[in-house]
Amino acid sequence: MLVDALLETTDRFGSSPAVADPTRRLTYRRLTAGAAAMRGIVDAHTDCPRVGIMLPASAAFPVALFGALWAGRTVVPLNFLLSPGELRDIVTDAGIDTIYSVHHFDKLLAELPARGVALEDLPLKRKVLFSMLRPTPPPPPVTPSDTAVLLYTSGTSGSPKGVELTHHNLRRNCDACIEAARMTHDHTLLNMLPPFHVFGLTANVLVPIVLGASVYAMPRFQPAAAVKTITQEKISIVMAIPSMYAAMVRVKSAPDDALSSIYLAISGGEPLSETLARQFEQRYGVKLLQGYGLTETSPVLSLCAPHAWRDGSVGRLIPGTECRIVGDDDRELSAGNDGEIQVRGHCVMKGYYRRPDETATVIDADGWLRTGDVGRLDEDGFLYLTGRKKEMIIVSGENVSPREIEEVLVEHLLVAEAAVIGVADTSRGEVPVAFVILTQDADNEPDIDQSLRIHVRRRLAGHKVPRRIHLVGDLPRGPTGKVLKRKLKEPP
């Protein structure tokens, strides 16, 4: 279904710009030819039904993505910000034997149990020319329920789980977003989000292709360059995380009208503060509108639009989705009451890869997904987020499991117990902060704080290293001895 969308768009807008980055620009016709060439390369390299892709936001990513999909494979986008150990676990769980990447990641790829294939070493230019001279291959024989991508996200258990998103999930999510936000073929999008994140994948890779719009991809986010690109490329749609918008506010060299071409600026992936929304609008005259979703929902559930928004709201549900707010007794609550957000519709994932029991704990027999987020609906159907039932920390749009950090901390010989919470941060949304009880052996240990940081950094990605570590004598506990994290507060 997704390859069909690319072919349909190419039939309509073949000579129109599709995707560009600092090194290349592709029309839809050339993008399709590149994907067709990658299709043959994937078929020649591996028989595995799943293929890894480790690439930043770029013109190369949709070529590799649609090439693998065209070959009938499930794509596993890999987070190159993770540590080698974390990636090894994901590669092993996904069962992939081939990863398409670039030489920039050679060192990381060498530590993974799969073959890395650098795009620079492939005869793509020659094969693209041949593809443009030959009849276009037919789309693959996939069904709507076939898994298109396998995205790994940290769950409440602490270990990353593969979220199976189908062709139907992703195509319908794109169509619904386009309808809700009233996007058109004439729009130009800016992609500043890594495509291993579902927000970047759907909003900035798939939506423009379904729409037939053009997108400019920035492999690395730099705030001054982002503002300059919006001006030069006449960007009309930006979908990014709050920390990116916060960095753009601090670009002093940009004129006040630098973002005057923007029709829609959506903020998602982490909470948007009222202060940042106000600062951005005062600086550039552009209103930041919020959206909401999860990896498990393909991801968009709701969004505000220029014609339909409320301050503080994450918008109305996109077409084809339902939402209910339930209390602790699982009964639905009326408008205005806070409770867990549960959703149902075309966007809900197929399930967690090879984890039927964990899938059943979040999706009930009637198809309702328990998001673990707390919020409320108003009388007009606008959704407001008021908290998170689960303890997930969101650092610059990336899910971080406190338990994962805690387990690494207690592996240190001088740590008796640890608890990690998320604390609000102006630049990253949230950061992890640790509360640690040391063993008696640590009494005379110098620089224990630095020792713990180094220990965690060796095992986990940099954004998971606690920003601050507080050494405490005990932790707040309930009657059974369970640590009450809600009572943990960082000292002033």
N, C-alpha and C positions, 0 to 999 in steps of 0.2 A: 504493500500500500504506500509506503513512503517513497519507494523508487517510482511508483506510478505518479506521485505528486511532482517529482522532479521532471519526469518526462512530459507531463501535462503542461507544466510551466514553460519548459523549453519549447514546446510546440507553439505556445502563445507569445513568448518573449525571448526567443532564441538569441537575438542580437543585443538584448538589454544587459546592462551590467548586473552581475550576480553577486560576486564577492571580491573584495580587494583587501590587501594588506600592504605594509610598507615596501614589499618586494615585487608584487605581481597583482594584476587585475584580470579577472575572468568573466566573460559573458556566460549566459546560461548555456549556450551551445558548447563552449569550451569546458565549462564545468561538467557537463554531461559526458563529453568525450573523455575527460580525465577520469570520471567515475567508471566509465565503461572499460577504460584501460586498466584501472585498478581491479576491476572485477576479474579480468583474466589473470592478473598477477596473483591475486588471492587464491584463485582456483589452482594455480600452478604451485603455490608455496605450501598449502596445507589442506588437509581433509577435515580438520577440526571444525565442528559446528559453531565455535565461538572464536572471535578474533579480537586481539587487544589493539588499542590505539593510544599512543602516548604523544600527544601534540598540543601545543598551545592554540589559542584562538588565532586562526590564520586561514588563508585561502586553501591551504593544503588539507585542513581538517575535513571539510565537507567532501572533498575528493576521496579521501580515504574512507570516510563514513559511508558514503553512498556506494563506493566500490565494493565494500564488504557486504553491505545490505543487498546489493545487486547479485552478489555471489551466493545469496541465500543464507548468510551467516548472521549470528547475533553479535553485536558489537559491544565490547567491554572497554569504555573509555577509562583510562588509568590516571590517577591523580599523582602527578610527578612531584608534588610537594610533600608526599609521604616519605617516611624512612624506608630503606631497602627491606627491613624486616616486615613492615606493614604491607608493602607491596607484594612481598613473597607470599604472604598469607592469602592475599586477594587473588593473585595469579594461580595459586594452587587450588583455591576454592572454586574459581571459575573454570579451571581445567583448560586453560589456553596454552598453546604451544608456540604461537607467533604473535609478535607485537610490532606494529608499524609505527615508526618514530623518526627522529632526526638525530644526527651525530651529536648534537648538543647533550643528549641524554645517554650517550654511550656508556659512561661510567656507571650510571644507575642501572641500566639494562643488563650490564655484565653481572650484576648480583642477583638477577632474577632467573627462575627456572623455566625460561622460555627463550626462543630465538628472537633477537631484535633485528628488524629489517629497516635500514635507514632509507627514507624516500630519496635522498640525494644519490643513492647508489642504483636506483631503478631507472630503466630506460623509458621514463614516462613521456618525455617530449616526443620521442619517435612513435611510441604507442598511441599517444593522443592524436598525432597526425593520421595514423592508420585508422583510428576509430572514427575520425571525422570523414574519412573517405568510404567507410563501409556502412552498411545498414545498421541501424541501432538495434542492439540485442533486445529481446523481449524482457519485460520485468520478470523477476523470479516468481515461482509458483508458491507464494506465501499466503496464509490466511490471516484475517484480522486478529486472531488470537495468538498468532505466533509471536514469540519474544523478539523484539527488535533490538533493544539494548538492555544490558545488565549493568546497573549502576550500584556501586557499593557505598553504603552509608552506615555510619555508626549508630547502632540501636541502643536501647536502654540496657541491653546486656553487656555492652562495652565492646563486643567484637563486631567488625563490619559485616553487614549482611548484603547480599546481592538482591537488588530490587528489580524484578522482571517487569519491564514496560513493553507492552505489545505495540504492533503497528497501529492497531485501532486506538489504543491509549493516546499515542503521540499525535496521530493525524487529527483525531477529534479535538484534542487539547489545542492544537494550532488553530483549527477552524473556529473554535469557540472564542479563543482570545482575539482573533481577528475581528469577529463579529462584535464582541463586547467593547473593544477599543476603537472600532470603526477605522481600522487600518486600511490603506489602499496600496495598489501597485506602485504609485508614485513616491511612496515614502522611502527614505534612506535610513537604515539603522546603524548604530555604532555598537560593536561587540567588544566589550572590555572584560567579559567574564570568561574564565577558563571553561572549555567545553566538557570537561569531566564532571562539571557541576550541572545538575539537571536544569537549573535556571538558565545557564548559558547555552546549554544544548537546545532546549526547546525554544526559548524566547529569541535567541540571537543566531541560531543556525537553521532550525527547522521552520520557524514562522516566516522568515523572509523568503524561503524557497517555496513554501506553500502559497505565499502571497504573490510571488513574482517580483518582490522588491529587491533592492540592493542593500548590501551590508558591508561596512568597513570594519575589519578585524584588527585589533591591537594585541599582538602577542604578549606584551607586558604593559600593565597599566602604569602610566605616568600622568599625573594630574594636569600638568601644563600642556603636555602633548595631546591629552584628551580634549581639552578646551580648544586647542588650536585645530585639531581634526574636525571637531564639530563645526567650527567656523568655515574651514576650507572645503569640507565635503558637503556642507549644507545638510548636516544630519538633522532629521526630523523626529526620530524616535530613539530614546536612550532607555535601556533597562539595565539597572545596576544595583549594587548594594549600598546602603547608607554610608559606609566608610569611604567609598569612592566619591560620593557626592561631597562628603565632608572635606576630602582632600582638594577637590575642585574649588570649593569656597575659598581655600587659602591661597589660590593662585593670584598673586597680586598684579602680575603683568597683563592680565586679560582685561579687555575693555568690558564695560557693563553690558553691552549688547552682543557679546561674543556668542551667546547661545540663542539668539533671536530666531533661528530657524527651527527650533524645537516645537513640535506639536504635542508630544507626549513624553514625559519623563517618569518612568515607573521605578519605585524603590521597593525592593523585596529582599528576601534571604535573611534578614535580621530586623529587629525593631527600628523604626524611624522615629527619632525624637522630635518633639514639637520645636525645640530650639534649632535643630539642623534644618528642618523644613522652612522655618522662618528666615534663617540666615541665607539659605540658598535662593529663596524668592527675592529677598532684599538685594542680594549680590547680583543676580542675573535676570530677575524678572520672570523666572520660570517656576511654576508650582510643581513640587514633587508630589506625585500621587502614589499611594501604596497599593501593593498587591500581596496576595498570600497563597502559599502552597507548600507542598512537601515533595520530597523525592518520590514518595509512594503515591502521589497524585499527578505525576507526569509533567510539570508540577503544579500548574496554576489552578486554584480553586476560585479565587475571587480577585477582582481588581477594580480600582477606581478609574474613571475615564474623564476626559475633559468635559463631557456632557453629563456625567453622573458621578459625583464625588461628595464626600463628607469629610471634614477635618477629623483626623484621628481614626478614621475608618480604613479598613483594607478592602472596601468596596462591596459590590453585590456579587453573588455567585455567577460564574460564567454559565452560558446556556448548556443544558444537559446535565447539570449537577444539582444535588440536593444537599441541604445542611440542616442539622438539628442540634440543639443545645440540650444536654442531659445533665441531671444531677447525679449525686453519688449513688442513688438508688436506680440509676439507668432510666429514669422517667424523663420524658421530654419536658423542658421548661418553656414558659411563655416568653414573649419578647421582653427585652430589658433585663433578664436574669442571667447571671453568670453561671457557666457550667462547661463541661467538656464539649468541644466541637467534634461532631461526628458527621461524616460526609459519605455520599453515595453517588455513583454515576460513571460515565464513560472514562473518567480520568483515573479511577482507582486501579492500582497495580494488579497484575496477575497474581503476584505473591512474592514471598522471599524465596530465592533460589535454593532448592533442596531443603527447605525448612518449613514443612507443612504445619508443624505444631506452632511455630512462632507466627506463621501467617494466620492461623486460626485464632490466635489471641488478639489480633488487631482487626480482623475482618469477620463480622458475624455472619450467620446463615442467611441474613437478608441483604448482605452486601454493604452494610454500614462499616466504614473505616473509623476506628478510634484514633483520633489524631494525637491525643495526649496534650493538646493545647486547650487553654481555657479562654472563653470569650462570650460574647452575647450578640444577639441580633436585635436591631431596632424594628419599629413597626413598618418601615419601608424596605426591609430586607438588607440593610447595610450591616456588615459584620465588623465587630470590634474585637481585637485581641487584648486580653487583660492579664495573661500569664501563661505559664507552661506547667502542665500536670507532671510531665516527666522532667528530669533534671538536666536535659541536654543543654550544653553551652554552645552558643553560636558565635564563633570568632571569625569576623570578616566574611560571613555567609557560609562558613564551613561548620558542620556539626562536629562537636567534640564531646565524647563521653567522659564524664567525671570518673566513672568506675575504671576506665581504661588507664587514666593517669594514676589513680589510686593504686591499682595493681602493680604498676611499674615502681611507684614510690616505695611500697612495702617490700619490694625485692631488695632494696638497699639494706645492707647489714645493720645500719644504725637506726632504721625506722621501725617503730613498733606498730604504728597505726597512722592512717592518713585519711583525710576527707577533703574533697575538692568541690568548690562551688564556682559559679559564674558571677563575675562582678562587672557592672556597667563600665564601659570605657568609651571615651569620646571619639577615638580614632578607629576602633575595631568592633564596636558594638558591645562585645563582652570579651573578657579575658578570664582564663582559669586562675584561681587563687587557692593555694593549698594550706591546710592546717595539719601540722605533723606532730605526732608524739614520738619522741626519740627513745631509744633503749638506754639503759644505764651506762652502756659502754661508750655512749657519745658524750659523756660529761666533759672530757678533756679534748674533744675533737675540734680543731680550729677550722674555720671556713666551712661549716657544715652546710650552710645555705648554698654556697657555690658547688659543693660536692653533690648535693641533691639535684641541682639544675643540670650539671654535666651528666649525671646518671640518666635523667629523663631524656635529655637531648640525644643521647646515644641510642635510645630505643624508639623514640617517637618524633613526629614532625615538629618543627620549630614552633608552630602556632599552638602546640599542645603543652609546651613547657610552661609551668605556672609563672605568671608574671611576678607574683610575690609568694613567699613561703613564710608562714607564721608558725613558730615553734610554741606548742602549747602543752600544758600539763595534763589536760583531759579534754574531752569533747562532750557537748550536750547530748544527753541520751534519754530515751523513753524508758518505760517500765521494764521492757525486755532487754534493755541494753543497746537497742538500735540507735545509731547516731541520728540526731534530729538536725538535718542540714538546714531546715528553715530557720533554726535558731543561731546558725553560724553567721556572724557579721564581722566584716573586716574592721580591725581597730582603726580609729580616726588618725 
